[in-house]
Amino acid sequence: MRTRIVRIGNSQGIRIPKTLLEQTDLHGEVEINVRSGSLVISAVAPARSGWEAAFAQMAASGDDRLLDGDASTADSFDAKDWEWR
């Protein structure tokens, strides 16, 4: 399928036919990269994609402990010097 590069304000762009978009399931935000002299348009991965599996793997390997110790431990500053205002 051929199309033309058209002027869109101060930029240029192409119109992507609906049938092509339906075949790719692209919508909303996309990523554009140059690869071997071609433009490659791909879906943007959702934020924090894959984090759940990574955290589960960390828990399984015991690598999910706090690095700064037990934050719930109060010291003398917490007991007598700190005051909420």
Secondary structure in CASP SS format (residue, H / E / C, confidence):
PFRMAT SS
TARGET T0000
AUTHOR 0000-0000-0000
METHOD secondary structure of the structure
MODEL  1
M C 1.00
R C 1.00
T C 1.00
R C 1.00
I C 1.00
V E 1.00
R E 1.00
I E 1.00
G C 1.00
N C 1.00
S E 1.00
Q E 1.00
G E 1.00
I C 1.00
R C 1.00
I C 1.00
P C 1.00
K H 1.00
T H 1.00
L H 1.00
L H 1.00
E H 1.00
Q H 1.00
T H 1.00
D C 1.00
L C 1.00
H C 1.00
G C 1.00
E C 1.00
V E 1.00
E E 1.00
I E 1.00
N E 1.00
V E 1.00
R E 1.00
S C 1.00
G C 1.00
S E 1.00
L E 1.00
V E 1.00
I E 1.00
S E 1.00
A E 1.00
V C 1.00
A C 1.00
P C 1.00
A C 1.00
R C 1.00
S C 1.00
G C 1.00
W H 1.00
E H 1.00
A H 1.00
A H 1.00
F H 1.00
A H 1.00
Q H 1.00
M H 1.00
A H 1.00
A H 1.00
S C 1.00
G C 1.00
D C 1.00
D C 1.00
R C 1.00
L C 1.00
L C 1.00
D C 1.00
G C 1.00
D C 1.00
A C 1.00
S C 1.00
T C 1.00
A C 1.00
D C 1.00
S H 1.00
F H 1.00
D H 1.00
A H 1.00
K H 1.00
D H 1.00
W C 1.00
E C 1.00
W C 1.00
R C 1.00
END
